[in-house]
Amino acid sequence: MLNSYTLGHVRAVTPAGILEDQLISVSGGVIEDIRPHRNGTHADVDGRGQLGLPGLVDVHSDALAREYRPRPGAVVPVALALHAAESNLLAAGVTTAFHAISFQLKSAVGIPIKSPRAPEIHVALQAHPEPRIDHRVLHRLDVRCPGGLEFFREQLAGHTVTPLVSYEDHTPGQGQYKDRSVMERWLQEAQQMTPAGARHHVDQLVAERDGQLHLREQTLAWLSSLAANRSITLMGHDPTSPEEIDDLIARHASIAEFPTTLQAARHAAGRGLANVAGAPNILLGGSHSGNVSAAELAQHGVLHVLASDYLPSSLLPAAFELARLGHATLPATIAMITAAPAAAAGLVDRGQLAPGLRADLLLCSDSSEYPRVTRTFTAV
């Protein structure tokens, strides 16, 4: 990776707007200066009029899990999956990735989890040679899973940075699966269950998780205490109502992750929480689970952060699409995948083109239907 260089003839996307024909100077992996590129001034890299952007910050990426299990029955070593995910993230312009790691024994729909377990990921990230991006972890904690809770306690003890934690409760009848028929349809389509078999599975799941209600309350009280003393940054997953937003605030959460209704998102924004939505939601025209569309949140001015969820390549196109729809300016939508997620995660050293910040940079061509990352520079 280049550590000190100049990047010239770019249209720099800055907090002040898009600045034409700029020269960005980098020294020791830090942005030193951004100024007009005057005639005759040499640049180590010629941007040829492309957009110059901050590196993308993805606070919820499933790229690693998808590389680990690329198709049913096929599982690759975690270290290899990490290499592959890193390449895909770089190609999408992501320079800081929070890998969404589930601290639970079963998936959201009650199927034994197939993605790599949290301890495996921790070891792989520690051993990953010469990382090309900043790899971090989004700790997805199922509040009714005692095994996952124990995994998280063990990893929390070894943290040197403030962990990002998303607490989740996918019990049918609430949250993302408030309408249990959504889960039943998924089980029929993805697991080839019969309608009767899917209903029985969901009935059993509800009964099993009702038996863990006491654990849910204990876990939430513990997470609240950690968030209160800033030992963790806490996100609440799939809030559905203003009342649930108030619960998040009472637990010292600062982020509403994938709010399922406009009412919840509006209340969160009004109370100072950052709303996160999925970038694929923008490109697909709505939520695949039947929840509020991310574009609707943007239209009402209550969308703050876009995350890639299961598709890293969706981040840039989603930001451009929101600008095309007129919901915000391009610098504002680019901030949803750079400055805003960095701030939400407590990363004050990145996310903008500004002197003194990390030189995580992109060259982006906007000459065709979808934006295309042509080069990624990282400060790693």
N, C-alpha and C positions, 0 to 999 in steps of 0.2 A: 504494500500500500504506500502511496505517496504521503509524505509527512509534511513537506514544505514545498509549495508550488504556487503558481498563479493560474487562475482560470478566467479566460477573457471572452469578450464578445457574447455575454449572456444577458438574457432578460431576467433580472434578479427579482424573485418574488419575495418581497420584504413586508414587514408590518406596515410600512408606509405606502405600499402599493407595488406595482410592477415597474421596475426601473430599467429603462432601455440601455443596451450596450454597456454593460458594467464589467469591471475587472475585480475579481475576488482574490485577495491575497491570503494565503494560509501559511502559518509558521508553527512548527511543532504540533501539528494536529489541531490548531486553534485558528479561527477566523481572525485575521489581523486587520483587514480593511476591505471596504466595498466602495468603489469609486467609479466614475465614468472612465471607460477605456478609450484613452486618447490615441489619435493616429500616431503610429510609429512606436507605441509601447509594446514590448514583447510580452507574450503570455506562454507559459509552458503548455497549457492545454487550450485549444481554440474551441469555444462553445458554438461557434457558427450560428449565432442568433437563437439558439435553443433556450428554453426556460431553465434557469438555475434555481433549484429548490433546496430547502433543508431536507435531510434524510427523514424518511417516514418513521413514526413511532407507533407501533402496533401493540395496544394493551390487551388484546385477546386474539392469540393466534393458535389455530389447531393444526398448523402446517406439520409440526413434528409428529403428532399422532397419526396424521394421514400418510406420512412417509413410512412410519413404523408398520402400518398395516395397509398397504396400497390396494389390496383387494381381499375379499373374504378368504380365509385360509392361508393367506400369504403374510408372513411376519418376518421382518428383516432385523438385524442387530441394531440396538439403539444407537450406537456410535455411527453406523452407516446412515441411519435415518436422520440423525442430526446434521451430517454433512449434506445430505440431499435437501433437507429443509432450509439450511443456510443458503444454499445456491438459489433456491426458489425465492427466498425472501430478498436476497440481493437483487435478483432480476426484477423484482417488483418495486425496488427502491426502499425496502425496509432496512433501516440501519440499527434500530433498537426493537427487539421482539420480546414480548412477554409470552412465553410458551404456556398455554393453558393446560395445566397438569391437574388431573383429578385425584384428590385425596379421598378416594372412596373405593369400595370393593365391587359395586355394581353401577351400571350406567344409569342415566336419568330414567330410563324405562324399565329398570329392574333386571337387566340382562347382565351376567358376569362381564366385567369390563375387559376389553381387549387391547386398549391402548397401553403404552408402557406405564408401569407403576411409578409412583413418585420417587422411591429410593433409587430406582434405576436411572431416572432422569437426572437426579442430583449427582450421581457418580459420573454419568456421561458428560454433563456440563463442566464438572470440575476437571475432567481428563481431556476435554476437547482441545486438540492442539491448534495453536495459532488461529483463534477465532477471527472471522472476517467481519462480524457484526457484534453488537453488544447483546448477548443472550441473557435473558432474565426469565423469571418464572411468575406466572399468574397462578396462585395457589387456589384452586377451586375446591372448596371445602363443603362436603355434604354434611349438614348439621345433624343428620340422624344416622350417621355411619360411625360406630365406635372405632372400627379398624382404621378408617381414614383419619379420624381425629388423632389417633395415636401416632400415625405416620407424620402428621403435621407437627405435633408437639416435638417429635424428635428432630425434624428439620429446622424448626424455629430456633432451637437451641444453638445451631451453628451459623446463624445468619450474621453477616457483617453489614448488610444494607437493610433498609426498612422493607419488609415483604409487602407485596400487593396481594390482598386476599379477597376473594369473592365467595361470599357464603350463599349456599343454594339449598333449596328444599323443593324437589321435584315431585313431591307427593301428589298424585292425581286429585283434582278438585280445587287446586289453587295455582297461583303463579302462571308459568308458561302453559301448564296443563289444567287450567281452571275448567276447561271443557274436556273431560276425560276421553271423549270420543276421538280427540286429536291423537292421543297416545294409542288408542285402540287401532286407529287407521294405520299409524306408523308400524305397529307390530304386525299387522296383516301384510303390509307392503314390503317391509324390510326383513321380517322374520318368518314370513310365510305362515303365520298363524291363521286359523279359521276365525270368523267373527266370534263364535262361542269361546274359542280358546283365548282370544285376545281379552274378552270381557272377564273370563276367569282369572287370567294373569293379572289384570289390573285390580280385580277384587282382592286377590292375595297380596298384591303390593301395598294396597291401602291398609289392609289389616296388619301387615308386617310393620309398616312405618307408623301406624297409630301406636304400636307398642313401644316406639322409640321417642314418643313425644317428650318425655322427661329429659332425654338426652339433648333434644333440640333446645330446650330452655336453658340447660346448663351450658351448652356450647355457645349460644348467643350471649349469655351473660359474660362468659370468659372472653369472647371476641370483643365485646363492648369495652371491657376493661383494658384490653391491649390497645384498642384504637384510641381510647381516652388518653392514655399516656404516650401515644404516638409510637408504640412498638410495631404497629402495622398500619398500612393504609387500607381501609376497609371499603369494599364495594358490596352492594346488595343486588342480587341477581333476580331479574324478572319481576320488579314491583308492579302491582296492578292497580293501586288506588292511592289517593292522597293519604289515607290512613297508614298504608304501608310505608310511604315516604316519611311520614312522621316517625314511624318506628325506626327507620334507617337513621334518621337524625338523632333520635334518642340513644341509638347504639354507636354514635360518633362516626358513622359512615360518611364518606365525602363524595361517593360516586353512585349513581343509579345505573346499573348495567342492564341494558336491553329492557327498558320499561315497556310494558305490554299495552298501555293505554295512553291516549293523549292527556287525560286528566292527571294521571300519575306523573307524566313528564312535565306538565305545566307546573304542578305543585313542587316538584323537585327543583326546577329552575327558579321558581319564586323563593325557595328556601335556601338557595345557594349551592345546591348539588350539581355536579356535572353529569349530564345525560350521555350515555354511550349507546350507539346503535350500530347495527351491522352494515358494512358497506355493500355486501351482496343484496341486502334488502332494497337499496337504492336502485341497483341495476336490474333486479327482477321485478320491480314495480310494486313490491309489498313483501310482507312477512310470509314465509312458507308455513308458519304455524297459525296464521289467521289473526295475528296481533296487529297493532297500529303500524303503519308504514313509516319508515325513517324519513321519507320525503315529506310526509305530513308534519312530522315533528319539526323539520327544517322550515317548512312553510309558516309555521306558527312561532318560529324563532326560539325553539327550545331544544334544538339539537346542538350539542357541543363537541362531541367526539365520535369519529367513525373508527371501528375496529374491523379487521379483515375477517374475523370469525373463522370460517373454513376455507377462505379463498384469498390468499395474499395479493393476487393480481387485481383484486377488486378495489383496492384503496384509491389509487389515483383516478381511475375512470369514474368512481362514485363522486369524488370531489369535483371533477369536471362536469359531471352530469347535474349536480346540484347548482353549479354556477350557470349552466346552460338553461336550466329550468327557471332561473331568476330568483332562486331562494336566498342567494347571497352572492357577493363578489367572489371571483376566483381566489384572491388572496385570503378571503375569509374562509372559503371551503378548504383551501390547502392547510390553513391553520387547524382545521378539524382533524387532520392526520399528521400534524407535526407539533405545533406549539401547544395546542389544547391537551392532547394526550400526555405530552411531556409534563405539563404543569399538573395534571390530575394525578400522575404517578409520582410527583415530587422530584422530577428531574429538571433542575433549574439551569443545567449547563448545555441544553440543546433545544432544538425545535424551531429555531428562527435563523435567518441570515442576519447576523449581527456580530460586530467585533467582540471578541472575548469568549464566544461560544464554541462548542465542539465543531470541527469541520467535517460533519457528516453532510455530504452534499450530493445532489443528483443533477444530471443533465436530462432534460425531458423534451422530447419532440411532440409538438401539438399540431402537426401538419396533416394528420389523418383523422379518421372517425374517433379513435381512441388514443389517449396519450400513451407514449411509449418511452420507457426509461432506456436511455442509450448508454449511460455510464453512471456508476455509483462510486463515490469516494467516502471512505470512513476514517474516523480518527482512532480506530482500534489499533 
